[in-house]
C-alpha cells in the first residue's frame, strides 16, 4: 500500500478537480429545478397533472441509452435519474401544481397537532395554501376552540384516545364543515364521528409515518362517510401532494390492515424476540450478515426503535387480529414440523404453493428487492473516500 499522504500532491489536486466538478453539477441542478418551476406554473395554469408515466419512461430510456454510449453503467444512471425525477415531482407539488387556481383556502384544525403525524399534516396542508391551527394538550389553543373555528377538523391522536376526542369535538364542528380522522383503525372511529356530529365525515389512514422525506407516491386510504363535496375536496388535496389514494369501507380497511399491519408487525416482533433470546449478540451476527438478513434486521431494528404505544393498539384493537395471528402460528407450526421431519418433498410443496400464490409478483419482487439490496449494501459498507 502506498505511503502517499492523501492530503498532498497529485491526489489532492485530483480531489480538488472532482470537488469543483461536483459543485458545477449542483449549479446545474439548481438550473434544472428552475426549469421544473416554470413547468409547474405552466401545468397549473392548464390543469395538467404532475406525473406523466409515459414521459418518465421516455426520459429514463433516453438517459440510459446515452449513458451506454458514453460507457457509463446504465443501472446507476437510471437510479440517479429516478431520484432527479422524484425531486422534480416534489418541487412541483410544493408549488401547488395540482391545486386549481380557484381553490379556496380553508382553515384546518389538527387536534393532536403537536404529535408526529399532526406536524406532518400541518406541513402537508400548509404547503397547499391552507391556514392550519394546531391544538394539543400543551397548546394555548384548546381543541374545543379550534374545532369550532375550523372548516376542517382532523383528529390525530393515539388510537386509544380517538373515540373520546371525537366525542368531545364532534358536536362543536359546524354542520357545513368536515370532521376527519387519521387513525389506523377505521370501524370504531367512523361510527363515533358519524354519531357525534351533523358535519361531513371522512375517515383516512396515511400508510406512512411522520418521518417520510416526501409525500410523492405514499399511500393513503379514504373511507367515505358523509358529504360528497368534502369527499371530492379531500381527494383533490391529497392527490395534489402526490399521495396515492385507495378507498374502502371501514370494515374492508380493517380487514386489509389485519394483513398489511397486524400480520406484518407480528412477524417482525416475533423475529426481534427470537433474536434477542437466541443468546448471540446482534453485532456478532452482523459480521456474517447476508444482504437479505441485513435488510430484515434493519426493518426489525426500526420497528423496535419506535413506540409500543403505537403498535400495541394497532394489533390489539383490529377486529381481525385474532384470525391472522392464528394463521401465522399455524403456518409456523406446519413449517417447523416439516423441518423437524427433514421432509424435503413437503418443503418443496410449500415453496410451490406459496410461489403460486405470489404469481407474477415473484419476478417483480426479485427485481425490486435486488435494487434495494444493492443500495443497502452500498450504504452499509460505510463512507469511503474517492
Order of alpha helices (4+ residues) and beta strands (2+ residues): alpha-alpha-alpha-beta-alpha-beta-alpha-beta-alpha-beta-alpha-beta-beta-alpha-beta-alpha-alpha-alpha-alpha-alpha-alpha-alpha-alpha
